[in-house]
Amino acid sequence: MKYFIGNWKMFGVPTSINILNKINSFRSKDKNRNNYRVIITPPYTLLESFAKYFRNKKIMIGSQNCYQKDKFSSNTAAVSPYMIKNLGAKYTLLGHSDNRAEGDTDLILKNKVKFALKNNLKVIYCIGENKSQKKNNKTFSILKMQLNKVLEKGFNKNNIIVAYEPIWSIGTGKIPNPKDLLMTTTYIKKILTKIFRKNSPAVLYGGSVDENNVGVFRQIKQIDGFLIGGASKSSKKFIDIIKNYYR
Ligand code: 13P
């Protein structure tokens, strides 16, 4: 099973549902539809309406983050996994570099993952090195730390997806070369297999994926799908990514 996940970040108003409608109609006719899953993470403001609208359709909805506590608390503007689950969302992204930059530490992220799983949300956990870490050959040690400090054996691996998103690639048009990416995703799966003592959860790639470069990733079979930012805001680009992947 492959994943095509669209992270809308700070984008979208209620009428933006038209974008998803087009993706949904494409998917419902696509001969490859049973080979992949489409998940979209709109902003909190659209979670409820989108999750309701797509409840019996084939697009799944997730949040882009959640608070580090379980249910209710006195934290202004915070949204808990319990609240997200109750809106009908099935997934949550956690650990996106945007949120790490705003203060999400490994300890906070561990709590977020724990409470998200407790509330039956599936977690898409993002990891990735920045430009200087890459330059200084720190990529593997950074990834290892981001995995080991946040994920633990007791977590249900069937409800976890890991998204490898090198920070230097997000929104820049730069993508890793296939050889590096093969090595890095192999390494991530090795660490995950150690943590979970069995098979690794799915590992996705994210960072400047678009309809023109998706073919490059097809040769790396162990990549289980993509986390797509900019190109997920256009139904045409998102559909073309899927079409070109299966071409
Ligand atoms: P871009 O696809 O715009 O590079 O964003 C990737 C991303 O951050 C998805 O979470």
Boltz pocket constraint, residues with backbone or C-beta under 6 A from the ligand:
constraints:
  - pocket:
      binder: B
      contacts: [[A, 7], [A, 96], [A, 165], [A, 169], [A, 170], [A, 171], [A, 172], [A, 173], [A, 206], [A, 207], [A, 208], [A, 209], [A, 227], [A, 228], [A, 229], [A, 230], [A, 231]]
      max_distance: 6.0
